[in-house]
Amino acid sequence: MKTALDPRHKKRQKIVEALFKFDFHKQPVINDAKTIIENKDFINAYIEKAAPEFPIDKINKIDLAILRLATYELLIEKSQPPKVIIDEAVELSKEYGGETSPAFINGALGNIIKDGITKTQK
């Protein structure tokens, strides 16, 4: 069973924090986040498809960081099952996001899965 001390969860927390900081301060980021930033346009395009009623610039910055990480894991990295990635993203949104963040994250990532977006190739 997953715990808050799980090394994979801790790694994801650091990546989300680095992505969040980058959006505000353009600070140098850790290697794991750097790859996500390099693919930001590709990732953002899929987030926009999954949540068309929320333009990228209107999404809460922490929610956007979590979505970028999860979308990267779903579409590019593909090392975990989609259900695990979505569960982790929802847990991160409970820790860092607002009251509506978990539902928003779950819905957007669910749309990515439902629409078969994960079957596409980069």
PyMOL commands that set and color helices and strands:
alter all, ss='L'
color gray80, all
select helices_A, chain A and resi 7-25+31-38+40-50+56-58+61-77+82-96+101-114+117-119
alter helices_A, ss='H'
color red, helices_A
deselect
rebuild
show_as cartoon
